[in-house]
């Protein structure tokens, strides 16, 4: 009689063991907690529930930003308490196991009145899949965009009347992006051109990208012309380990990036400390001695998570497929965030970056007529003594103050201080089709003291919302300030060694270190100081199905350039410092949205912009007036699967007028005289993009751009403004987790396809300019590069992946230049193995 019950009890115990988490979770739902929670920020309220009820509540910080929790006193079951805390937030919860509760977004519900009410979080980030015993599916974390939005309020992509793309952390991970240059080279609608082995320039809609932000703050001073050499933002493209995602607004940004080109604005969003502990590590090894390791740790430090921190570190080394060049980088980033009150958050952080580079300058030459000499892809005209060593120190402060019910003050301040030493050599000559040599001999440039760059920027923005006259309003008002200073002292050696005898078999021997040559030298010193400031305001009024956004910015900028030479220890200036000043420059912005249904919206927008012309002067000696630019675009936006998948089609037209054009009736002078402000350029085209998750486990970012741009400069034949950028550009990234028994495997691919591009003009052979000028044309025919990836999830903590770059080993020029240099091959077939771990 007792045997059967015993057997049943044993069987029941085994059954409970197999379904333990589910049973225990069901019991835990009925447990009551004695709660005492004051009104506060939502993440603080969730932390107190976790502490007072003895459970773990997991979520991503983006979900709770800007949301508040109510007061809760008394004894409540855990589920009832969570329902009361999450009411009105657009968030829900579910049990993951016996002790863990996941906070997630509520799928929008379509109503007869129009689109879902909880439409705010629409920018997606896809962290790694964590699967427990019950087969927990991939968690999709939703965020918001505000850094590139006119109202500076969290706004879904489908409600922004401009073309905005987001490169998520998961996309950067799967495409093995390690620097901002990698991210932009893979971003839809962006064309990358190489100008030395460590840096690239980027173009959107035919215009250079010169406007960059950190956390949506003041636009940085992105580049300077230093003795005919362009230094990119912060000397080298920033390491991406510091950033959570990258946002790109294609077209003009009138309110926050007004003083730049109308091609695009880039916003880098820093990683922020999280309330729950998380640690991640990744390492890569690939072709051409490419190695990298990075770690990221975050979590609470004290005061029940009100004080939290984050620390990332990265080390990388790489050689290149061309001979002689290499780059080693170290980067450390840290930040601490503290909740001063439930409505007040302060973040302090900084980073230090160091790089040692053995660079290849100038690229490859062609034959005199621009035709391809078919140099070996491994060709690199480097020098044994060449170097570019940089240090960059960053510090920043972020202060956020909430006001009931829907107002917020945000203050951002960033300080960037960098220095560099370099010894650079470069050939500037064509390949002789008969002798196979390159003439003349190379030139060299080296620093005599550290080259300095300093940037200080600050921005304050007040945002809020209201409901007046039956309409919803969102408002923003703010001001920003940025100061930039650079100082460099260099020696230029016009001729070093002898011309190259055989361009196809180059040897760096025979080119001595220019610092050891001795003899008479003079040091050229160049200093640049610039100040930019502005005030802006915007108003978004919505009454379904219409939404109208109006904005205005008033900008001021000035710059001073000072040039001198140092002879025998004595500095001699070239006259008074030159400069320019522009005050009260007004740039308006208008955007309109019309919601057709919950899936589709129509939009149109107008944005203004201006661009100063440093160092260029009119015949009367005054500075050339700023060039004006406008961006007009219209299109349709779509959102599917509750906003998990976003798409858009846009047509655009950009006009830039008042560009400096050389005055052929003037006499050239060392001061940069003389120009006329009557140059003009324009571009028009189509952008198509699809971004997000078409289905669970499937991610995609795809875009097609058609761009037709033309430059109209008096005295020159009309021609393409940027012929090196293709008219047709297609970029696709896709990643798919396999179903069923293969669910631990994923496959992906990156594709870039371009139509033909060219460089053309008139050219004088530097070795024999007396022979006169002749025409040249350098053409890169259409090409496509395919790079597949296969990934495997070893367990819930470890993943591995193999990427094959340019799998078909397509030979092409990634950048095309003039006959004397500037052409760069694209990378041959390569292999990269990556391991990721998350704890």
Order of alpha helices (4+ residues) and beta strands (2+ residues): alpha-alpha-beta-beta-alpha-beta-alpha-beta-beta-alpha-beta-beta-beta-beta-beta-alpha-alpha-beta-beta-beta-beta-beta-beta-beta-beta-beta-beta-beta-beta-beta-beta-beta-beta-beta-beta-beta-beta-beta-beta-beta-beta-beta-beta-beta-beta-beta-beta-beta-beta-beta-beta-beta-beta-beta-beta
